[in-house]
Amino acid sequence: MLTIIAEIQIRSGAKHYENVCQAFKKIMPIVLLEKGCYGYELLTDYLTEVDFQTKVPDSITLLEHWESMQHLNAHLKTAHMQAYQEQVKGDVIGVKIRIMQKGLHI
């Protein structure tokens, strides 16, 4: 199983943040039904005053779990993902994607 961490940098402003969140809200139920998808979760910074937290303003993190690269690649080619990318292209500055696996198998 693969864990995908996508850090999505959004243009500054509540409108851009809301547009991206609404676009995810629309596709999430569809993505969760895709073959090989075991999780698709939108995460944002929890606002605290602790000094050890790293906060990244104007960003959203997407945590995904996929059975394989084949499933992930198929997901990226779906019509709903293509529509999502078109819908948020004016709101998103960039995306950093990490594709990870378990480091320890105990």
ABEGO torsion letter per residue (X at the ends): XBBBBBBBBBBBEAAAAAAAAAAAAAAAAAAAABBGBAEBBBBBBBBBABAABBBBBGBBBBBBBBABAAAAAAAAABAAAAAAAAAAAAABABBBBBBBBBABBX
